Amino acid sequence: MTGADEALVIEHVFTGYDRADVLQDVSIRIDPGSITCLLGSNGSGKTTLIRSILRLTPPRSGNIRFRGTELTGLPTHRIVRQGIGCIPEGRRVFPRLSVLENLMVAAHDDRRPEVIRQRLDRVFETFPQLAERRSQLAGTMSGGEQAMVSIGRGLMSAPRLLLVDEPSLGLSPRLVQETFAVLKRIHAGGVTIFLVEQNVHQTLDIAHRGYVLAKGRVVTSGTATELRADPRMHTAYFGTS
């Protein structure tokens, strides 16, 4: 596989805060056109890996490549311009901005009106409710509606790869199902997805392949079917086999 065919390759990454390493020798490959998941309990280092990819918390060592381009030394805005979008943990909408203003924040890479219009049309096609409420302040919306705004904002940069951090956090079971159904539709539209989650069953229902992180290390990996039967995943979550 050539560099241009690779989606994201993470090799031997160590990342930490102060003197403590949170991620230790993490290697992950995300193939183009896939939904790849990273599973792990709270505190396992999942969000730190997202921050490492975007260089919000730069790795101490290791390499991260996207479509053959080394990301390790690039600033965050140039990493995003490579075609990587992110839906952060906890949604993090701008509460005093309208729905439309929240979406437009992410349209920084291309200011051509026709391009922005096409991207907005795609978001509103995915979430018709947002089209109806484009003038509403995001802070007045429900958690499920804010999740739509966050996902829509992630799509506004037309990413090749979408990093999705804990999309089920704080949502009801019904809204979790709806959110995962939306992620499947986004993937069907040609976007590679790296899904970081605690929710094992919902995640493995849509993922092709996954990795399990425990105490900052990848302890096992495989297809969704293989991970369901892997006792190391159970150990990573519950501490027993």
C-alpha positions as CSV (number, residue, x, y, z in Angstrom):
1,M,0.0,0.0,0.0
2,T,1.4,3.4,-1.0
3,G,1.5,6.4,1.3
4,A,-1.4,8.0,-0.7
5,D,-3.5,5.0,0.0
6,E,-3.0,5.0,3.7
7,A,-5.6,6.8,5.9
8,L,-3.8,7.1,9.2
9,V,-0.8,5.3,10.6
10,I,0.3,5.8,14.3
11,E,3.6,4.2,15.1
12,H,5.2,3.7,18.6
13,V,3.6,6.9,20.1
14,F,4.4,8.0,23.6
15,T,2.5,11.0,24.9
16,G,2.3,12.3,28.4
17,Y,1.8,15.2,30.8
18,D,4.6,16.5,32.9
19,R,6.8,13.4,33.6
20,A,4.1,10.7,33.3
21,D,3.5,8.9,30.0
22,V,-0.3,8.5,29.4
23,L,0.3,6.7,26.0
24,Q,3.0,4.1,25.9
25,D,4.2,2.6,22.5
26,V,0.8,2.9,20.8
27,S,0.7,1.7,17.2
28,I,-2.6,1.8,15.2
29,R,-3.5,1.7,11.5
30,I,-6.7,3.1,10.1
31,D,-7.4,1.9,6.6
32,P,-9.1,4.2,4.1
33,G,-12.9,3.7,3.8
34,S,-13.1,1.9,7.1
35,I,-14.8,2.5,10.5
36,T,-12.0,1.7,13.0
37,C,-12.7,2.0,16.7
38,L,-10.6,2.5,19.8
39,L,-12.2,1.0,22.8
40,G,-11.2,1.4,26.4
41,S,-12.5,2.3,29.9
42,N,-12.5,5.8,31.3
43,G,-8.9,7.0,31.9
44,S,-7.3,4.5,29.5
45,G,-5.8,7.3,27.3
46,K,-8.3,7.4,24.4
47,T,-8.8,11.2,24.3
48,T,-5.1,11.7,24.8
49,L,-4.6,9.8,21.5
50,I,-7.0,12.1,19.7
51,R,-5.1,15.1,21.1
52,S,-1.8,13.5,19.9
53,I,-3.1,13.1,16.4
54,L,-4.1,16.8,16.3
55,R,-1.0,17.8,18.1
56,L,-3.0,19.5,20.9
57,T,-0.8,17.4,23.2
58,P,2.3,16.6,21.1
59,P,3.7,13.1,21.4
60,R,7.1,12.8,23.1
61,S,8.2,10.3,20.5
62,G,6.8,8.2,17.7
63,N,5.3,9.0,14.3
64,I,1.9,9.8,12.9
65,R,1.2,9.8,9.1
66,F,-1.9,10.7,7.2
67,R,-2.0,9.7,3.5
68,G,1.7,9.5,3.5
69,T,2.3,12.9,5.1
70,E,4.1,13.1,8.4
71,L,2.0,15.0,10.9
72,T,4.2,14.9,13.9
73,G,5.8,18.3,13.4
74,L,2.8,20.1,11.9
75,P,0.7,22.7,13.8
76,T,-2.9,21.8,14.5
77,H,-4.4,24.0,11.8
78,R,-2.2,22.4,9.1
79,I,-3.2,18.9,10.3
80,V,-6.9,19.8,9.9
81,R,-6.1,21.1,6.4
82,Q,-4.8,17.7,5.5
83,G,-8.4,16.5,5.6
84,I,-8.9,15.5,9.3
85,G,-12.0,16.6,11.1
86,C,-12.9,16.1,14.7
87,I,-16.0,15.7,16.8
88,P,-14.8,16.4,20.3
89,E,-15.8,14.7,23.5
90,G,-18.7,16.4,25.2
91,R,-19.9,18.1,21.9
92,R,-18.5,21.6,22.9
93,V,-20.8,23.8,20.8
94,F,-20.5,27.6,21.1
95,P,-23.5,28.2,23.2
96,R,-23.9,31.9,22.4
97,L,-23.6,31.4,18.6
98,S,-26.5,30.2,16.4
99,V,-26.6,26.8,14.8
100,L,-25.5,28.4,11.5
101,E,-22.7,30.3,13.1
102,N,-21.4,27.1,14.8
103,L,-21.3,25.4,11.5
104,M,-19.6,28.3,9.7
105,V,-16.8,28.3,12.3
106,A,-15.5,25.0,10.7
107,A,-15.7,26.4,7.1
108,H,-12.4,28.2,7.4
109,D,-10.5,26.2,4.8
110,D,-12.5,27.3,1.8
111,R,-14.4,30.6,1.7
112,R,-15.9,30.1,-1.8
113,P,-19.7,30.7,-1.4
114,E,-20.6,27.7,-3.7
115,V,-18.4,25.3,-1.6
116,I,-19.8,26.5,1.7
117,R,-23.4,26.2,0.3
118,Q,-22.7,22.6,-0.8
119,R,-21.3,21.7,2.6
120,L,-24.2,23.3,4.4
121,D,-26.7,21.5,2.2
122,R,-25.0,18.2,3.1
123,V,-25.2,19.0,6.8
124,F,-28.9,20.0,6.5
125,E,-29.6,16.9,4.5
126,T,-28.1,14.8,7.3
127,F,-29.9,16.8,10.0
128,P,-33.1,18.4,8.7
129,Q,-33.8,19.7,12.2
130,L,-30.8,21.9,12.0
131,A,-32.0,23.5,8.8
132,E,-35.3,24.4,10.6
133,R,-33.3,25.8,13.6
134,R,-30.4,27.5,11.9
135,S,-31.0,30.7,13.8
136,Q,-31.4,29.2,17.2
137,L,-28.7,29.7,19.8
138,A,-26.8,26.4,20.3
139,G,-26.8,26.8,24.1
140,T,-30.6,26.6,24.2
141,M,-30.8,23.2,22.4
142,S,-31.1,19.8,24.0
143,G,-28.1,17.4,24.3
144,G,-29.2,15.4,21.3
145,E,-29.6,18.5,19.2
146,Q,-26.2,19.8,20.3
147,A,-24.8,16.5,19.2
148,M,-26.2,17.1,15.8
149,V,-24.5,20.5,15.7
150,S,-21.2,19.1,16.7
151,I,-21.3,16.3,14.1
152,G,-22.5,18.8,11.5
153,R,-19.6,21.1,12.4
154,G,-17.2,18.2,11.9
155,L,-18.6,17.7,8.4
156,M,-18.2,21.4,7.4
157,S,-14.5,21.0,6.6
158,A,-15.3,18.1,4.2
159,P,-12.9,15.7,6.0
160,R,-11.4,12.6,4.5
161,L,-11.0,11.2,8.0
162,L,-13.3,12.0,10.9
163,L,-12.1,11.6,14.5
164,V,-15.1,11.0,16.7
165,D,-14.5,11.1,20.5
166,E,-17.1,9.5,22.8
167,P,-20.2,10.5,20.8
168,S,-22.5,8.5,23.2
169,L,-21.4,10.6,26.2
170,G,-24.4,12.0,28.1
171,L,-27.0,10.8,25.6
172,S,-30.1,8.6,26.2
173,P,-30.0,5.1,24.7
174,R,-32.4,6.3,21.9
175,L,-30.2,9.2,21.0
176,V,-27.1,7.0,21.1
177,Q,-28.7,4.7,18.5
178,E,-29.6,7.7,16.3
179,T,-26.1,9.1,16.6
180,F,-24.5,5.8,15.5
181,A,-26.9,5.5,12.6
182,V,-25.8,8.9,11.5
183,L,-22.1,7.9,11.7
184,K,-22.9,4.9,9.5
185,R,-24.5,7.2,6.9
186,I,-21.5,9.6,7.0
187,H,-19.3,6.6,6.4
188,A,-21.5,5.4,3.5
189,G,-20.9,8.9,2.0
190,G,-17.2,8.2,1.7
191,V,-15.7,9.4,5.0
192,T,-13.2,7.2,6.9
193,I,-14.1,7.2,10.6
194,F,-11.9,6.7,13.7
195,L,-14.4,6.1,16.5
196,V,-13.2,6.5,20.1
197,E,-15.7,5.0,22.6
198,Q,-16.5,3.2,25.8
199,N,-19.8,1.8,24.5
200,V,-18.6,-1.6,23.3
201,H,-21.7,-3.1,21.8
202,Q,-22.9,-0.1,19.8
203,T,-19.4,0.5,18.6
204,L,-18.7,-3.0,17.4
205,D,-22.1,-3.1,15.6
206,I,-20.8,-0.5,13.1
207,A,-17.0,-0.9,13.2
208,H,-15.0,-3.0,10.8
209,R,-11.9,-3.3,13.0
210,G,-10.8,-2.1,16.4
211,Y,-8.2,-1.7,19.0
212,V,-8.5,-1.9,22.8
213,L,-6.5,0.5,25.0
214,A,-5.8,-0.2,28.7
215,K,-3.5,2.0,30.9
216,G,-2.2,3.7,27.8
217,R,-1.2,0.6,25.9
218,V,-2.9,-1.3,23.0
219,V,-3.7,-4.7,24.6
220,T,-5.5,-6.3,21.6
221,S,-6.9,-5.6,18.2
222,G,-8.9,-7.4,15.5
223,T,-12.1,-7.4,13.5
224,A,-15.3,-6.5,15.4
225,T,-16.2,-10.2,15.5
226,E,-12.8,-11.1,16.9
227,L,-12.9,-8.5,19.6
228,R,-16.3,-9.6,20.8
229,A,-14.8,-13.0,21.6
230,D,-11.5,-11.7,22.9
231,P,-11.1,-12.2,26.7
232,R,-8.4,-9.4,26.7
233,M,-11.1,-6.9,25.9
234,H,-13.2,-8.0,29.0
235,T,-10.1,-7.8,31.1
236,A,-9.4,-4.3,29.9
237,Y,-12.8,-3.1,31.0
238,F,-13.4,-5.2,34.2
239,G,-10.0,-6.4,35.3
240,T,-11.0,-10.1,35.1
241,S,-10.9,-12.6,32.3
